[in-house]
Amino acid sequence: MSISIKNAQKLYGGATEEETIRKLAESDGYRRIYKYADNFGDKVTHTDYKRIAYAGHPQELALFSSPYVHNVVLVYDEGKVMNL
């Protein structure tokens, strides 16, 4: 499931991006979170988070094959925040 970075900050809080990502993951038990840019922006600036239930999930594969998604970065994996 995708959520804009701004909405994630509003809904889940967090004083830093790391805190927001942790709260976002813990809210529904997601194991992976990516941030990405899309065709509606400059294709570089991250605008959204994609929450993935587990590695190899079909939504994860769709994320990487979408022509509308760019600059994908894994920011949360199995309890660890990274690549901020």
BELKAUR-V225726 format. One record per backbone hydrogen bond with DSSP energy under -0.5 kcal/mol. NH is the residue of the N-H (numbers start at 1). CO is the residue of the C=O. E is the energy in kcal/mol with one decimal. If there is no record, write none. Layout:
{{NH/CO/E} {NH/CO/E}}
This chain:
{{3/49/-2.3} {5/47/-2.5} {8/4/-2.4} {9/5/-2.0} {10/6/-1.9} {11/7/-3.0} {12/8/-2.7} {13/8/-0.5} {13/9/-1.3} {20/16/-2.2} {21/17/-2.6} {22/18/-2.3} {23/19/-2.5} {24/20/-2.6} {25/21/-2.5} {26/22/-2.6} {27/23/-1.6} {28/24/-0.7} {28/25/-0.5} {29/25/-0.8} {30/25/-1.7} {31/52/-1.5} {32/52/-2.0} {33/76/-2.0} {34/50/-2.3} {35/73/-2.5} {36/48/-2.2} {37/70/-3.0} {39/68/-1.2} {41/38/-1.4} {43/38/-0.9} {47/36/-2.6} {48/36/-1.9} {49/3/-3.3} {50/34/-2.7} {51/1/-3.1} {51/49/-0.5} {52/32/-3.1} {57/54/-1.9} {60/57/-1.1} {61/57/-1.7} {62/58/-2.3} {63/59/-1.8} {64/60/-1.4} {65/61/-1.0} {66/62/-1.1} {66/63/-0.5} {69/66/-0.9} {70/37/-2.9} {73/35/-2.5} {75/33/-2.7} {75/73/-0.5} {76/33/-1.5} {77/80/-2.4} {78/31/-3.1} {80/77/-1.4} {81/79/-0.5} {82/75/-2.1}}
